[in-house]
Amino acid sequence: MNFSSAKQTIKPPQRGIFPLDHDSECKPFMKEYIECLKQQQDKHHLCRDLSKNYLECRMDRQLMAKEDLDKLGFSEDARVDHAEEYDKTKEREGYVAGKHIEGRMKWWFQR
């Protein structure tokens, strides 16, 4: 049996997959966003506007499909104002997840 003769279908790219910026048209926006992430210790909510500018650049130059920015997480409802980083106080005090459970646990098929 020859499997190579079967009809092969080509699927369109999935959402989130888009052409590379070969001409570096949006590279300044990308660099500005990456630099902001470095300065803000990867707290992306502080670089939100730069990320939005980069995506708008890509959409304007047809490097990705036009999409409503609100659907991409840039609506005012999705804005993060006062994010606090978890300080791991419980772990420093010796807490280990799951260690407080007494006895052996049974698998779902043993119940």
ZISULGI-V853152 format. One record per residue. N is the residue number from 1. RES is the residue in three letters. PSI is psi in radians with two decimals (* if undefined). NEAR is the number of other C-alpha atoms within 10 Angstrom. Layout:
# ZISULGI-V853152
N|RES|PSI|NEAR, N|RES|PSI|NEAR
This chain:
# ZISULGI-V853152
1|MET|2.32|4, 2|ASN|1.94|5, 3|PHE|-0.32|6, 4|SER|-0.28|7, 5|SER|-0.09|7, 6|ALA|2.57|7, 7|LYS|2.25|7, 8|GLN|2.30|7, 9|THR|2.49|6, 10|ILE|2.18|6, 11|LYS|2.54|6, 12|PRO|2.78|7, 13|PRO|2.58|9, 14|GLN|2.83|7, 15|ARG|2.38|8, 16|GLY|-0.16|7, 17|ILE|2.15|11, 18|PHE|2.85|13, 19|PRO|2.65|10, 20|LEU|2.70|10, 21|ASP|1.31|14, 22|HIS|-0.56|9, 23|ASP|0.08|7, 24|SER|0.64|10, 25|GLU|-0.59|13, 26|CYS|0.18|19, 27|LYS|-0.70|15, 28|PRO|-0.68|11, 29|PHE|-0.72|20, 30|MET|-0.78|18, 31|LYS|-0.69|13, 32|GLU|-0.72|16, 33|TYR|-0.79|21, 34|ILE|-0.71|17, 35|GLU|-0.70|14, 36|CYS|-0.75|19, 37|LEU|-0.72|18, 38|LYS|-0.78|12, 39|GLN|-0.58|12, 40|GLN|0.21|13, 41|GLN|0.82|10, 42|ASP|0.44|13, 43|LYS|1.55|14, 44|HIS|-0.43|17, 45|HIS|-0.36|16, 46|LEU|-0.25|19, 47|CYS|0.39|18, 48|ARG|-0.79|17, 49|ASP|-0.62|13, 50|LEU|-0.65|19, 51|SER|-0.73|20, 52|LYS|-0.76|17, 53|ASN|-0.71|16, 54|TYR|-0.80|19, 55|LEU|-0.68|21, 56|GLU|-0.70|20, 57|CYS|-0.81|18, 58|ARG|-0.71|22, 59|MET|-0.71|14, 60|ASP|-0.56|13, 61|ARG|0.22|14, 62|GLN|0.63|13, 63|LEU|-0.12|19, 64|MET|2.79|19, 65|ALA|2.53|14, 66|LYS|2.32|13, 67|GLU|2.53|11, 68|ASP|2.16|11, 69|LEU|-0.44|12, 70|ASP|-0.62|11, 71|LYS|-0.31|9, 72|LEU|0.16|11, 73|GLY|0.29|13, 74|PHE|0.31|15, 75|SER|2.82|11, 76|GLU|-0.49|8, 77|ASP|-0.50|8, 78|ALA|-0.05|12, 79|ARG|2.38|12, 80|VAL|2.08|11, 81|ASP|-0.87|8, 82|HIS|1.23|8, 83|ALA|2.36|9, 84|GLU|2.39|6, 85|GLU|2.41|7, 86|TYR|2.27|6, 87|ASP|-0.03|8, 88|LYS|0.62|9, 89|THR|-0.67|9, 90|LYS|-0.72|10, 91|GLU|-0.66|10, 92|ARG|-0.48|9, 93|GLU|0.03|8, 94|GLY|0.09|8, 95|TYR|2.33|12, 96|VAL|2.19|10, 97|ALA|2.28|9, 98|GLY|-0.23|7, 99|LYS|-0.40|7, 100|HIS|-0.20|8, 101|ILE|2.18|8, 102|GLU|2.55|7, 103|GLY|3.06|6, 104|ARG|2.41|6, 105|MET|2.53|9, 106|LYS|2.53|8, 107|TRP|2.82|7, 108|TRP|-0.55|6, 109|PHE|-0.15|5, 110|GLN|-0.13|6, 111|ARG|*|6
